[in-house]
Amino acid sequence: MSNRWFAGSLKAALVFAAGISTAVCQDALNFEAEDAVLSGTVVDTALAGYSGTGYVTGFDEATDKLTFTVTSDSLKLYDISVRYAGIYGEKRTSMILNGGSSSEVYFAASDTWATAEGGQVLLEEGDNTIDFVSNWGWYLIDSITLTPSAPRPPHDINTSLVNPNANANAYALYDYLISIYGKNILSGQQDLAFANWITENIGKTPAVVSVDLMDYSPSRVEFQGNIATTMEDAITHHRRGGIVSVLWHWNAPTGLYNTDEQPWWSGFYTRATDFNVATALADTTNANYTLIIRDIDAIAVQLKRLQRAGVPVLFRPLHEAEGGWFWWGAQGAEPAKKLWDLLYDRLTNHHCINNLIWTWNSLAADWYPGNSTVDILSADVYSQGHGPMSSEYNQLYELGGGKKLIAATEVGAAPLPDLLQAYQADWVYFAVWGSQFIDNPQWNPVDVLKKIYNDEYVLTLDEIQGWAGK
């Protein structure tokens, strides 16, 4: 983490605080990849249709990268797009600005050249470096284009929850989230134990605690018994004035390999089960469909405990579906959306669970179940450097047409508030993952966490007391 990066982020805060517009009357800037600095990468011309004199390939090792140097006459915010070819399938690249904050740029599979939106970059006055580092690797980069960012229009969030019978507790939370959106961000943490770790080490407590329904999955209970206590953790955090988020690492209903390589407890992974969600949902009479219903009903029991305790829930099932690494996304978008609709219908209409704020957790438009069953859009972002995650934010903003709240539901590194404001990345809350992330100084140094948790833009547990009445 360079001093230059911290200086830049401080300047960003000053610019934002002064109300200086990020929009300028200036043409787009284009930079050819073959003219950049190559590290472990090479110029090629085999794929027709490139601009300039060639393109860059050879992103096959973790350190392979491409470095552009961009000179700016002042501190300015730019939208960045990448002309690429995803001829080896869908990929992700790491984009690093000035050796500091990192973000992921998604490259969809393509037969020829395509354009990917990379979010935004805040260029400092003078020379700036923009690195593209291998990450998933095996893609081609032709050029990048920088266009001055226009200020984002005022937020216009839907005021109604998708469940027509949503209860007063759910609305109290939803209304509060709308009231702070774009003005503040709620601090958050996965697991109550790590939220308490923050209290002990940072001196502040997260406003949001996320808990997992994983150990209530029937196929896990079969092996380990009833050991889960995360509903108690959720109620504990609620009673101390906090906000609760719930996700579900849904162990496959059946078909767990349970080998040394893929043990039963990893059964939410595609690699650990032969459970096929597409065939299970093909009709309502097959045994695997029945097991899906059994599992949803088991989770309904736990969610009803929270409803009875007066806990409104930011509910995030089927997370990261488009990645395909979890069984609910392994068969593609359509079965995942069908499962979402079933889950929503079963919990809302059959079980009458009305304390849930439904949170979708994938970026791609073709995976989106639709506005009628989604309250909040979200992304899980594991990039180092405490950046604003503007690429993911902008994708979700477009997905929801500016009408949905947007949350950073899992992050590896807590975001710096001055960068969030400078990039207009108005995440309503962030939640850092637990073991190996929040307690890992390579991801979250304690001094940086203190800076974040003590910033007035970041709301902590003590600052949201009585939120239901605000």
Secondary structure, 3 states (H helix, E strand, C coil): CCHHHHHHHHHHHHHHHHCCCCCCCCCCEEEEHHHCEEECCEEECCCCCCCCCCEEECCCCCCCEEEEEEEECCCEEEEEEEEEECCCCCEEEEEEECCCCEEEEEECCCCCEEEEEEEEEEECCEEEEEEEECCCCCCEEEEEEEEECCCCCCCCCCCCCCCCCCCHHHHHHHHHHHHHECCEEECEEECHHHHHHHHHHHCCCECEEEEECHHHCHHHHHHHCCCCCHHHHHHHHHHCCCEEEEECCCCCCCCECCCCCCCHHHCCEHHHECCCHHHHCCCCCCHHHHHHHHHHHHHHHHHHHHHHCCCCEEEECCCCHHHCCEHHHCCCHHHHHHHHHHHHHHHHHHCCCCCEEEEECCCCHHHCCCHHHCCEEEEEECCCCCCCCHHHHHHHHHHCCCCCEEEEEEECCCCCHHHHHHCCCCCCEEEECHHHHHCCCCCCCHHHHHHHHCCCCEEEHHHCCCHHHC
